[in-house]
Amino acid sequence: MSALEQIRQRPILIISILGIALLLFILTAVDNPGELFTDSHTVAEVDGQKIDYMEFQRRVEQQSEQMRQQGHTDIDNNRMQAQVLQQMVNQLLLKEEFKDLGLVVTDNELSKAMLGDAPHPSVVRMVQQFGFPSAQELYDYAFNSNKYGLQPDQARQLQDAWTALEKNTEDMMLSEKFNSLFAGALTANKLDAKAYYDDNASTSTIAYARKDLSSLPDDQFKPSEADINELYNSEKNRFRIDEDQYLIDYITVDVVPSKEDIAAAQADVNKALAQLKVTPGTEALTGNSKFYVDRVSAPKSKLEGGLSRALDRILADSVVTVSNFDNQFVLAKLLGVTNNVDSVLLDMAVFAENAPVDSVLAKLNGGSRPADLGEKLIAQSQDSVWISLIDPQLAMIKDDINAAADGQYFTSKNNPGVAMKVRSRRAPVTIYDIAKITYDVIPSNATVNKLNSDFRNFLATNDTPEKFAAAAPKAGYNVMEGVVTPSTLGIGSIQDTRNAAKWTIDNKKGAVSGVFSNDNDSRLIAVAVKDVYDGDFIPASNTRVHEYLENKVRARMKGEKLVADYKGKAKDIAGYAAAMKVSVDTTTVTFGQPMVQGFAPFQAALNANVAVAKQGQLVGPIALDDAVIVFNVTKIDKTARPFDYTNDAMAYNQREGAAILQRSLPAILLGNKKVDNRIQKFYSADAR
């Protein structure tokens, strides 16, 4: 029987075999086959609401482009992505709140805000960024494109812009409605305002004797684990966590030039200096990619700091080393010295599209002002603009400006769309033509390989967190502690450490990573997972939590000891000061103010006891967070200002109202809702 005939007789079997083969092919062709059977498009989920990865990535690209346009060159992608995702989580929470409150923007409200006689200021601003004077004109261009002779793709772009503007305006108006409700719901009533007034209506001057807890040695006060656990349970919510935490130690190694690399670079620089002195210009460096040459022409006042400070040396020796700092050599060679006009004062007018240039020039030189000619001839104009003729960006029009007669409009052959008129020229100045030569010392392959090899050998030998931390100082490495969570996009504040963070959350307590590098291979990093907290709270065994609890219990024990030691030892402040071997001090206390001069902030026991003490009454000893004091109130000053509901309500609102709570709004809206942050699942974690 032929193979074809067997296939015909066993179609179900054959289809099954082909299906399994296809599945095996797919599973072996993708990096993470498990994601084929999971939700692979959700970057985060908030209380059942999903944030799509593609939309997140689009927002990231927009934010990145905005930052580049603002001049940012060293963008921390990890931090930026985390911020963008948090913004999207906050926006989702807000939208849910809008929905729960029944907030909507009606078509009529939206139409008025965009196309009404008095459009929303933000709409006006956004439309002008598109280059249109009004939303009406943008709408007309977008949806009546034939009227303006627009191509279909141009019309679609404007229609997309209009749709985005509508969406942004609606979101903005919803936020404004919510903010109005939020602010109105958290305003002081008369009881609030009166309580605020009473809390700040009197100020007590106290004389006190203070004995610091630090006067007692720590080793004589050893809190028991039972006391520590009791305090932990009473303050447990302080240690609540919303997602798993991975406690890590990590080591970073900067990939920097070795002594041998620096010595080789110095030899290259010395050779270049010698050759530059005996060859014209910078010909000696032609084809040498180790050196970057930038030509600078400027008066001394406009030379950058290093060149300006080295100018006398440059003039004397023609070729010098300007600086040698942070693995970079800067050399300079004097190419020439001339006297030229540095700056000219120009009037400029940009011709409108299809404007008759010669005719417009004639009108301008006949006395017409650019503003008088209308938008059909002059698109825009500007008077009295100082420009520098030594600016490299103006090199193509420099000769035309130098040749132009003052007071007459002209055009440059290299910039025919702009009419220019020279108002005045500054007196000639000395221009220095200098070649600024930069040599960056980079680690050699031998250096990079040795750093990697040494680090890998260290990790192979010290493959537990305990060994990792103990052996690092002896090997010349500095160990740092950190925390990584599923939403963490890096280790600490170190850029380009996403892969190390991803590896961390994919591993268990006791694991030690291989060597990771950042995007430009300028840093190596390795991680050891010391512990994993996958419950609702950081446990009391955590080093920092345990230290906090231990110190707090120890402070309480010391306070109890000092209170017992000094109780009843004197009848006045001077007597207590003598017993404590301290001097008597004075300060002022206002109940409603958490800061008291001479004391740590938020000493509730001090404010409360002073508030109820009578003038002349001896109070104490009482324990504070860091001291034991005895005091008496020597004077009570009542405010001369009577209660004023308007002023006191405003003060209350500023300290405890919507303005303060607005900062915590995302946390308030989140409440007990869970955020499932899956951002790390979209990235690999390969170590060497």
C-alpha positions as CSV (number, residue, x, y, z in Angstrom):
1,M,0.0,0.0,0.0
2,S,1.4,3.4,-0.9
3,A,2.2,6.0,1.8
4,L,-0.5,8.3,0.2
5,E,-3.1,5.6,0.5
6,Q,-2.2,5.0,4.2
7,I,-2.7,8.7,4.9
8,R,-6.1,8.6,3.3
9,Q,-7.1,5.6,5.4
10,R,-5.9,7.1,8.7
11,P,-6.7,10.8,8.6
12,I,-7.4,11.3,12.3
13,L,-4.1,9.7,13.3
14,I,-2.1,11.7,10.7
15,I,-3.7,15.0,11.8
16,S,-2.9,14.2,15.4
17,I,0.7,13.5,14.6
18,L,1.0,16.7,12.5
19,G,-0.6,18.7,15.3
20,I,1.8,17.3,17.9
21,A,4.8,18.0,15.6
22,L,3.6,21.6,15.0
23,L,3.2,22.1,18.7
24,L,6.7,20.8,19.4
25,F,8.0,23.1,16.7
26,I,6.3,26.1,18.3
27,L,7.5,25.2,21.8
28,T,11.1,24.9,20.6
29,A,11.0,28.1,18.5
30,V,10.0,30.5,21.3
31,D,12.1,31.7,24.2
32,N,9.4,31.1,26.8
33,P,6.8,28.5,25.7
34,G,4.9,28.8,28.9
35,E,3.7,32.2,27.9
36,L,1.8,30.8,25.0
37,F,-0.8,29.5,27.5
38,T,-0.9,32.6,29.7
39,D,-2.0,36.2,29.3
40,S,1.0,37.5,27.5
41,H,-0.3,41.0,26.7
42,T,-1.0,42.3,30.2
43,V,1.8,44.2,31.8
44,A,-0.1,44.9,35.0
45,E,-3.5,44.1,36.5
46,V,-5.2,46.3,39.1
47,D,-8.2,44.8,40.8
48,G,-9.2,42.8,37.7
49,Q,-8.5,45.7,35.3
50,K,-5.7,45.1,32.8
51,I,-3.0,47.3,31.4
52,D,-2.0,46.3,27.9
53,Y,1.7,45.9,27.2
54,M,1.6,47.6,23.8
55,E,-0.1,50.6,25.2
56,F,2.4,50.7,28.0
57,Q,5.3,50.5,25.5
58,R,3.7,53.3,23.4
59,R,3.6,55.5,26.5
60,V,7.2,54.7,27.3
61,E,8.3,55.7,23.8
62,Q,6.4,58.9,24.0
63,Q,7.9,59.7,27.4
64,S,11.4,58.9,26.1
65,E,10.9,61.1,23.1
66,Q,9.7,64.0,25.2
67,M,12.8,63.6,27.5
68,R,15.1,63.6,24.5
69,Q,13.5,66.8,23.1
70,Q,14.0,68.4,26.5
71,G,17.8,67.7,26.2
72,H,18.1,64.6,28.5
73,T,20.8,62.4,27.1
74,D,21.4,60.0,30.0
75,I,17.9,58.5,30.5
76,D,17.4,55.8,33.1
77,N,15.1,53.5,31.2
78,N,14.3,51.3,34.2
79,R,13.2,54.3,36.3
80,M,11.3,55.9,33.4
81,Q,9.4,52.6,32.7
82,A,8.5,52.2,36.3
83,Q,7.2,55.7,36.5
84,V,5.1,55.3,33.3
85,L,3.6,52.1,34.6
86,Q,2.8,53.7,37.9
87,Q,1.1,56.6,36.1
88,M,-1.0,54.2,34.2
89,V,-2.0,52.3,37.4
90,N,-3.0,55.7,39.0
91,Q,-5.0,56.7,35.9
92,L,-6.8,53.3,35.9
93,L,-7.6,53.8,39.6
94,L,-8.9,57.3,38.9
95,K,-11.1,56.1,36.1
96,E,-12.6,53.4,38.4
97,E,-13.3,56.2,40.9
98,F,-14.9,58.4,38.2
99,K,-17.1,55.5,37.3
100,D,-18.1,54.7,40.9
101,L,-18.9,58.4,41.5
102,G,-20.9,58.6,38.3
103,L,-18.8,61.4,36.9
104,V,-19.2,62.0,33.1
105,V,-18.5,64.7,30.6
106,T,-21.5,65.3,28.4
107,D,-21.2,65.9,24.7
108,N,-22.4,69.5,25.2
109,E,-19.7,70.1,27.9
110,L,-17.0,68.7,25.6
111,S,-18.2,70.7,22.6
112,K,-18.2,73.9,24.6
113,A,-14.7,73.2,26.0
114,M,-13.3,72.6,22.5
115,L,-15.4,74.6,20.0
116,G,-17.2,77.1,22.2
117,D,-16.8,80.8,22.3
118,A,-14.5,80.5,25.3
119,P,-12.7,77.2,24.8
120,H,-10.8,75.6,27.7
121,P,-7.3,77.2,28.0
122,S,-5.6,73.8,27.8
123,V,-7.4,73.0,24.6
124,V,-6.2,76.4,23.1
125,R,-2.6,75.5,24.2
126,M,-2.7,72.0,22.8
127,V,-4.2,73.2,19.5
128,Q,-1.5,75.8,19.1
129,Q,1.1,73.1,19.5
130,F,-0.4,71.5,16.4
131,G,0.2,74.8,14.6
132,F,-3.5,75.9,14.4
133,P,-4.9,79.1,15.9
134,S,-8.1,77.5,17.1
135,A,-9.8,74.1,17.6
136,Q,-12.4,75.1,15.0
137,E,-9.7,75.5,12.3
138,L,-8.1,72.2,13.3
139,Y,-11.5,70.5,13.0
140,D,-12.2,72.1,9.7
141,Y,-8.9,71.0,8.2
142,A,-9.3,67.4,9.6
143,F,-12.9,66.8,8.4
144,N,-13.2,69.1,5.4
145,S,-9.9,68.2,3.9
146,N,-11.0,68.7,0.2
147,K,-11.6,72.3,1.0
148,Y,-7.9,72.8,1.6
149,G,-6.6,70.3,-0.9
150,L,-5.1,67.9,1.6
151,Q,-4.0,64.4,0.7
152,P,-5.9,61.5,2.4
153,D,-3.0,60.6,4.6
154,Q,-2.7,64.2,5.8
155,A,-6.4,64.3,6.6
156,R,-6.1,61.0,8.5
157,Q,-3.3,62.4,10.6
158,L,-5.3,65.5,11.5
159,Q,-8.3,63.4,12.3
160,D,-6.2,61.2,14.6
161,A,-4.9,64.4,16.2
162,W,-8.5,65.6,16.8
163,T,-9.6,62.3,18.3
164,A,-6.6,62.3,20.7
165,L,-7.4,65.9,21.6
166,E,-11.0,65.0,22.4
167,K,-9.9,62.1,24.6
168,N,-7.3,64.2,26.4
169,T,-9.9,67.0,26.9
170,E,-12.5,64.6,28.3
171,D,-9.9,63.0,30.7
172,M,-8.8,66.5,31.8
173,M,-12.4,67.6,32.5
174,L,-13.2,64.5,34.4
175,S,-10.1,65.1,36.6
176,E,-11.1,68.6,37.2
177,K,-14.6,67.5,38.3
178,F,-13.1,64.9,40.6
179,N,-10.6,67.4,42.1
180,S,-13.4,69.8,42.8
181,L,-15.4,67.1,44.6
182,F,-12.3,65.9,46.5
183,A,-11.4,69.4,47.7
184,G,-14.9,70.2,48.7
185,A,-15.4,67.0,50.6
186,L,-12.3,67.7,52.8
187,T,-12.9,71.2,54.2
188,A,-12.9,72.2,57.8
189,N,-16.2,72.6,59.6
190,K,-16.5,74.9,62.7
191,L,-15.5,72.1,65.1
192,D,-12.3,71.4,63.0
193,A,-11.4,75.0,62.8
194,K,-12.0,75.6,66.5
195,A,-9.9,72.5,67.4
196,Y,-7.1,73.8,65.3
197,Y,-7.4,77.2,67.0
198,D,-7.4,75.7,70.4
199,D,-4.4,73.5,69.7
200,N,-2.4,76.6,68.7
201,A,-3.9,79.2,70.9
202,S,-1.4,79.0,73.8
203,T,2.3,78.5,74.0
204,S,4.0,77.3,77.2
205,T,7.5,78.2,78.2
206,I,9.0,75.4,80.2
207,A,12.2,75.0,82.3
208,Y,13.5,71.4,82.1
209,A,16.2,69.0,83.1
210,R,16.9,66.3,80.6
211,K,18.8,63.0,80.8
212,D,19.5,61.4,77.5
213,L,19.0,57.6,77.2
214,S,22.4,57.4,75.5
215,S,23.9,58.0,78.9
216,L,23.2,54.3,79.7
217,P,25.3,51.7,78.0
218,D,23.4,49.5,75.4
219,D,25.0,46.2,76.6
220,Q,23.3,46.5,80.0
221,F,19.9,46.4,78.3
222,K,19.2,43.3,76.3
223,P,15.6,43.0,75.1
224,S,14.2,39.5,75.0
225,E,12.8,38.0,71.9
226,A,9.5,37.8,73.6
227,D,9.5,41.6,74.2
228,I,10.6,42.1,70.6
229,N,7.8,39.9,69.2
230,E,5.3,41.6,71.4
231,L,6.2,45.0,70.0
232,Y,6.3,43.6,66.5
233,N,2.7,42.3,66.8
234,S,1.6,45.7,68.2
235,E,3.1,47.5,65.2
236,K,2.7,44.8,62.6
237,N,0.9,47.0,60.1
238,R,4.1,49.2,59.9
239,F,5.7,46.2,58.1
240,R,2.9,45.3,55.7
241,I,4.0,44.6,52.1
242,D,1.9,44.5,49.0
243,E,4.1,42.2,46.9
244,D,6.8,39.6,47.5
245,Q,10.2,41.0,48.6
246,Y,13.5,39.5,47.8
247,L,16.3,40.5,50.2
248,I,19.6,40.5,48.4
249,D,23.3,41.3,48.7
250,Y,24.9,42.5,45.5
251,I,28.3,43.4,44.2
252,T,29.0,45.8,41.3
253,V,32.3,46.0,39.4
254,D,33.0,49.1,37.3
255,V,34.7,48.1,34.0
256,V,37.4,50.8,34.0
257,P,40.8,51.0,32.4
258,S,43.7,49.3,34.2
259,K,47.0,50.9,35.1
260,E,48.4,49.2,31.9
261,D,45.6,50.7,29.8
262,I,46.2,54.2,31.2
263,A,50.0,53.9,30.6
264,A,49.4,52.8,27.0
265,A,47.0,55.7,26.5
266,Q,49.6,58.1,27.9
267,A,52.1,56.8,25.4
268,D,49.5,57.3,22.5
269,V,48.9,60.9,23.7
270,N,52.7,61.7,24.0
271,K,53.2,60.4,20.4
272,A,50.3,62.4,19.1
273,L,51.6,65.6,20.8
274,A,55.0,65.2,19.2
275,Q,53.5,64.5,15.7
276,L,51.0,67.4,16.0
277,K,53.9,69.9,16.6
278,V,55.6,69.0,13.3
279,T,52.7,68.5,11.0
280,P,50.1,70.9,9.6
281,G,46.7,71.1,11.3
282,T,45.6,67.8,12.6
283,E,46.9,65.7,9.7
284,A,48.9,63.6,12.2
285,L,45.7,62.1,13.6
286,T,44.1,61.3,10.2
287,G,42.7,57.8,10.3
288,N,43.4,57.4,14.0
289,S,40.0,56.6,15.6
290,K,41.3,56.9,19.1
291,F,41.3,60.7,18.8
292,Y,38.2,62.8,18.2
293,V,38.8,66.3,16.8
294,D,36.5,69.2,17.2
295,R,37.3,72.6,15.7
296,V,36.5,75.6,17.8
297,S,36.6,79.2,16.6
298,A,35.7,81.8,19.2
299,P,36.9,84.8,21.2
300,K,38.4,84.0,24.6
301,S,35.2,85.1,26.3
302,K,33.3,82.3,24.5
303,L,35.8,79.5,24.7
304,E,34.7,76.7,27.0
305,G,36.3,76.8,30.5
306,G,39.2,74.3,29.9
307,L,40.3,76.0,26.7
308,S,39.9,79.5,28.1
309,R,42.0,78.7,31.1
310,A,44.7,77.0,29.0
311,L,44.7,79.7,26.3
312,D,48.0,81.3,27.5
313,R,49.7,77.9,27.3
314,I,48.2,77.2,23.9
315,L,49.4,80.5,22.5
316,A,52.9,79.9,23.9
317,D,53.4,76.2,22.9
318,S,50.8,75.8,20.1
319,V,50.1,72.1,21.2
320,V,49.3,71.3,24.8
321,T,47.5,68.9,27.1
322,V,44.5,70.8,28.4
323,S,43.4,68.2,31.0
324,N,43.7,64.6,32.0
325,F,40.7,63.7,34.2
326,D,38.3,60.7,34.6
327,N,40.1,58.6,32.0
328,Q,39.9,61.3,29.3
329,F,42.8,63.3,27.8
330,V,41.9,66.7,26.2
331,L,44.6,68.2,23.9
332,A,44.5,71.5,22.0
333,K,46.3,72.8,19.0
334,L,46.3,76.4,17.9
335,L,45.4,76.6,14.2
336,G,45.2,80.4,13.8
337,V,44.4,83.8,15.2
338,T,42.3,86.4,13.3
339,N,40.4,89.6,13.9
340,N,36.8,89.3,12.9
341,V,33.3,90.6,13.6
342,D,31.9,88.3,16.3
343,S,28.2,89.3,16.3
344,V,25.7,91.2,14.2
345,L,22.2,92.6,15.0
346,L,19.6,91.3,12.5
347,D,16.0,91.8,11.6
348,M,14.6,88.7,10.0
349,A,11.4,87.9,8.1
350,V,10.3,84.4,6.9
351,F,8.6,84.4,3.5
352,A,5.2,82.7,3.3
353,E,4.9,79.7,1.0
354,N,4.7,80.7,-2.7
355,A,5.4,84.4,-1.8
356,P,7.1,86.4,-4.7
357,V,10.5,86.8,-3.0
358,D,11.9,89.7,-5.2
359,S,8.7,91.6,-4.9
360,V,8.5,91.2,-1.1
361,L,12.2,92.2,-0.8
362,A,11.5,95.4,-2.8
363,K,8.6,96.3,-0.5
364,L,10.7,95.7,2.6
365,N,13.5,97.8,1.3
366,G,11.0,100.4,0.2
367,G,10.0,101.0,3.8
368,S,7.3,98.4,4.5
369,R,7.4,96.6,7.8
370,P,7.1,92.8,7.7
371,A,3.9,92.9,9.9
372,D,2.3,95.2,7.3
373,L,2.6,92.8,4.4
374,G,0.3,90.2,5.9
375,E,0.5,86.4,6.4
376,K,0.3,85.6,2.7
377,L,3.7,87.3,2.1
378,I,5.4,87.1,5.5
379,A,4.8,84.0,7.7
380,Q,6.6,85.4,10.7
381,S,9.2,88.0,11.6
382,Q,11.5,89.1,14.4
383,D,13.4,92.3,15.0
384,S,16.8,92.9,16.7
385,V,18.2,89.4,17.0
386,W,21.9,89.2,18.0
387,I,23.6,86.3,16.2
388,S,27.2,85.0,16.4
389,L,29.0,84.8,13.1
390,I,31.4,82.2,14.6
391,D,28.5,79.9,15.4
392,P,29.1,76.7,13.3
393,Q,25.4,76.5,12.6
394,L,25.6,79.8,10.7
395,A,28.6,78.9,8.6
396,M,26.6,78.6,5.4
397,I,25.2,82.1,5.6
398,K,28.2,83.8,7.3
399,D,29.8,85.1,4.0
400,D,26.5,86.6,2.8
401,I,26.0,88.5,6.0
402,N,29.5,89.8,5.9
403,A,29.0,91.0,2.3
404,A,25.6,92.6,2.9
405,A,25.2,96.3,3.2
406,D,23.8,97.6,6.6
407,G,20.1,98.6,6.6
408,Q,19.1,96.7,3.5
409,Y,17.1,93.4,3.4
410,F,18.7,90.6,1.5
411,T,18.6,86.8,1.2
412,S,21.3,84.2,1.4
413,K,21.7,81.7,-1.4
414,N,21.9,79.0,1.3
415,N,18.8,80.2,3.1
416,P,16.5,81.8,0.5
417,G,13.4,81.5,2.6
418,V,14.4,84.2,5.0
419,A,14.9,88.0,4.4
420,M,17.6,89.5,6.7
421,K,18.7,93.1,7.4
422,V,21.9,94.0,9.3
423,R,21.1,96.7,11.9
424,S,24.6,96.9,13.3
425,R,27.9,95.0,13.8
426,R,30.0,94.7,16.9
427,A,33.7,95.8,16.6
428,P,36.1,93.1,15.5
429,V,37.5,90.9,18.2
430,T,40.4,88.4,18.3
431,I,39.2,85.0,17.2
432,Y,41.1,81.9,18.2
433,D,40.9,78.9,15.9
434,I,41.7,75.8,18.0
435,A,41.5,72.1,17.4
436,K,40.1,70.5,20.5
437,I,41.3,66.8,20.6
438,T,39.7,64.3,22.9
439,Y,41.1,60.8,23.7
440,D,38.9,58.5,25.9
441,V,40.8,55.8,27.7
442,I,38.8,52.6,27.4
443,P,39.4,49.3,29.0
444,S,41.4,46.9,26.8
445,N,40.0,43.5,26.0
446,A,42.6,42.0,28.4
447,T,41.3,44.2,31.2
448,V,37.7,43.3,30.5
449,N,38.4,39.6,30.3
450,K,40.3,39.7,33.5
451,L,37.6,41.5,35.4
452,N,35.0,39.0,34.1
453,S,37.2,36.0,34.8
454,D,38.0,37.2,38.4
455,F,34.4,37.9,39.1
456,R,33.2,34.5,37.8
457,N,35.8,32.7,39.7
458,F,34.8,34.5,42.9
459,L,31.1,33.5,42.3
460,A,32.0,29.9,41.6
461,T,33.9,29.6,44.9
462,N,31.4,31.6,46.9
463,D,28.1,30.1,45.8
464,T,26.0,30.8,48.9
465,P,24.8,34.2,50.3
466,E,26.8,33.6,53.4
467,K,30.1,33.0,51.5
468,F,29.2,35.7,49.0
469,A,29.1,38.4,51.8
470,A,31.9,37.1,53.9
471,A,34.5,36.6,51.1
472,A,33.8,39.8,49.2
473,P,35.9,42.2,51.2
474,K,38.9,39.9,51.0
475,A,38.6,39.7,47.3
476,G,38.3,43.5,47.0
477,Y,34.6,43.7,46.4
478,N,32.1,45.9,48.2
479,V,28.8,44.2,49.2
480,M,25.6,46.2,49.2
481,E,22.2,45.2,50.4
482,G,19.0,45.8,48.5
483,V,15.4,44.7,48.0
484,V,13.8,43.5,44.7
485,T,10.1,43.0,44.1
486,P,8.2,41.8,41.0
487,S,7.6,45.4,40.0
488,T,11.3,46.4,40.5
489,L,13.1,47.2,37.2
490,G,16.6,47.4,38.6
491,I,18.9,46.8,41.5
492,G,19.0,49.8,43.8
493,S,19.4,53.0,41.8
494,I,21.9,51.4,39.4
495,Q,20.9,51.9,35.7
496,D,20.6,49.0,33.3
497,T,20.2,46.2,35.9
498,R,16.9,44.9,34.8
499,N,18.2,41.4,34.0
500,A,19.7,41.0,37.4
501,A,16.4,42.0,39.0
502,K,14.5,39.6,36.7
503,W,16.9,36.8,37.7
504,T,16.3,37.6,41.3
505,I,12.5,37.1,41.2
506,D,12.9,33.9,39.2
507,N,15.0,32.4,42.0
508,K,14.8,31.2,45.6
509,K,16.5,32.0,48.9
510,G,20.1,30.9,48.9
511,A,20.7,31.3,45.1
512,V,23.7,33.2,43.8
513,S,23.7,34.6,40.2
514,G,26.2,34.6,37.5
515,V,27.7,37.8,36.1
516,F,25.3,40.3,34.5
517,S,26.4,43.4,32.6
518,N,24.7,46.7,31.8
519,D,23.7,47.8,28.3
520,N,27.1,49.3,27.4
521,D,29.2,46.7,29.3
522,S,30.6,49.4,31.6
523,R,29.5,47.6,34.8
524,L,29.3,44.0,36.1
525,I,26.8,42.9,38.8
526,A,26.1,39.7,40.7
527,V,23.3,39.0,43.2
528,A,22.8,36.7,46.2
529,V,19.3,36.0,47.4
530,K,19.4,36.1,51.2
531,D,15.7,35.8,51.9
532,V,12.3,35.9,50.3
533,Y,9.3,37.4,52.0
534,D,6.1,36.1,50.3
535,G,3.6,36.8,53.0
536,D,1.7,40.0,54.0
537,F,4.3,41.3,56.3
538,I,8.1,41.6,56.6
539,P,9.0,39.3,59.4
540,A,10.5,40.3,62.7
541,S,13.6,38.3,61.8
542,N,14.5,40.8,59.1
543,T,17.7,42.5,60.1
544,R,16.5,46.1,59.8
545,V,13.1,45.3,61.4
546,H,14.7,43.4,64.2
547,E,17.2,46.2,64.8
548,Y,14.3,48.8,64.9
549,L,12.3,46.7,67.3
550,E,15.3,45.9,69.5
551,N,16.3,49.6,69.7
552,K,12.8,50.6,70.6
553,V,12.4,48.0,73.4
554,R,15.9,49.0,74.6
555,A,14.9,52.7,74.7
556,R,11.8,51.8,76.7
557,M,13.9,49.8,79.2
558,K,16.3,52.6,79.6
559,G,13.5,55.1,80.0
560,E,11.9,52.9,82.7
561,K,15.3,52.6,84.5
562,L,16.0,56.4,84.5
563,V,12.4,57.2,85.6
564,A,12.8,54.8,88.5
565,D,16.3,56.2,89.3
566,Y,15.2,59.9,89.5
567,K,11.6,59.6,90.7
568,G,11.3,61.7,93.9
569,K,15.0,62.6,94.0
570,A,14.3,66.4,94.1
571,K,11.6,69.0,94.7
572,D,12.5,71.4,91.9
573,I,14.1,71.6,88.5
574,A,17.5,72.7,89.9
575,G,17.5,69.7,92.2
576,Y,16.7,67.3,89.4
577,A,19.3,68.9,87.2
578,A,21.9,68.4,89.9
579,A,20.9,64.8,90.4
580,M,21.1,64.2,86.6
581,K,24.3,66.1,86.4
582,V,22.9,68.3,83.6
583,S,22.1,72.0,83.3
584,V,18.6,73.5,83.3
585,D,17.3,74.5,79.8
586,T,14.2,76.3,78.6
587,T,12.1,76.0,75.5
588,T,8.6,76.7,74.3
589,V,5.9,74.2,73.5
590,T,2.7,74.6,71.4
591,F,0.4,71.6,71.5
592,G,-0.5,71.8,67.8
593,Q,3.1,72.0,66.6
594,P,5.1,68.7,66.4
595,M,8.5,70.4,66.4
596,V,9.9,71.6,69.8
597,Q,13.3,73.3,69.8
598,G,15.9,71.2,71.5
599,F,14.0,67.9,71.1
600,A,13.5,65.3,68.4
601,P,10.3,65.8,66.3
602,F,7.0,64.2,67.2
603,Q,7.5,63.8,70.9
604,A,3.8,63.2,71.7
605,A,4.5,62.6,75.4
606,L,6.1,66.0,75.8
607,N,3.4,67.9,74.0
608,A,0.6,66.1,75.9
609,N,2.1,66.5,79.4
610,V,2.9,70.2,78.8
611,A,-0.6,70.8,77.5
612,V,-2.3,69.6,80.7
613,A,0.3,71.0,83.2
614,K,-0.5,74.0,85.3
615,Q,1.8,76.9,85.6
616,G,4.4,76.3,88.3
617,Q,3.6,72.5,88.5
618,L,6.6,70.2,88.6
619,V,6.1,67.3,86.2
620,G,8.1,64.2,85.8
621,P,10.3,62.4,85.4
622,I,8.6,61.2,82.1
623,A,10.2,59.1,79.4
624,L,10.4,60.4,75.8
625,D,11.8,58.6,72.8
626,D,15.4,59.4,73.5
627,A,15.5,61.0,77.0
628,V,13.9,61.4,80.4
629,I,12.9,64.9,81.5
630,V,11.5,66.8,84.4
631,F,9.9,70.2,83.7
632,N,7.7,72.9,85.0
633,V,5.7,75.5,83.1
634,T,7.1,79.0,83.8
635,K,4.7,80.9,81.6
636,I,1.7,80.5,79.4
637,D,1.2,82.9,76.5
638,K,-2.4,83.1,75.1
639,T,-2.8,84.3,71.6
640,A,-4.3,87.8,71.4
641,R,-6.1,86.8,68.2
642,P,-9.7,85.7,68.7
643,F,-11.1,82.6,67.0
644,D,-11.7,83.4,63.3
645,Y,-13.5,80.6,61.4
646,T,-12.3,81.7,58.0
647,N,-8.6,82.0,58.9
648,D,-8.5,78.9,61.1
649,A,-10.5,76.8,58.6
650,M,-8.0,77.8,55.9
651,A,-5.0,76.9,58.2
652,Y,-6.7,73.6,59.0
653,N,-7.3,72.8,55.4
654,Q,-3.6,73.6,54.5
655,R,-2.3,71.2,57.2
656,E,-4.9,68.5,57.2
657,G,-7.3,69.0,54.3
658,A,-7.4,68.0,50.7
659,A,-4.1,69.7,49.8
660,I,-2.2,67.3,52.1
661,L,-4.2,64.2,51.3
662,Q,-3.9,64.9,47.5
663,R,-0.3,63.6,47.8
664,S,-1.5,60.3,49.1
665,L,-4.4,60.1,46.6
666,P,-3.0,57.1,44.7
667,A,-2.6,55.1,47.9
668,I,-6.0,56.1,49.1
669,L,-7.6,55.0,45.8
670,L,-5.6,51.8,45.8
671,G,-6.8,50.9,49.3
672,N,-6.9,47.1,49.7
673,K,-6.9,46.5,45.9
674,K,-4.1,44.3,44.6
675,V,-1.7,45.3,41.8
676,D,-0.3,42.4,39.9
677,N,2.8,43.8,38.2
678,R,4.0,41.6,35.5
679,I,6.5,43.9,33.8
680,Q,9.5,41.6,34.5
681,K,7.9,38.8,32.5
682,F,8.5,40.7,29.3
683,Y,12.3,40.6,29.7
684,S,15.0,37.9,29.8
685,A,17.6,37.4,32.5
686,D,20.8,36.0,30.9
687,A,23.9,35.9,33.0
688,R,27.5,35.0,31.9
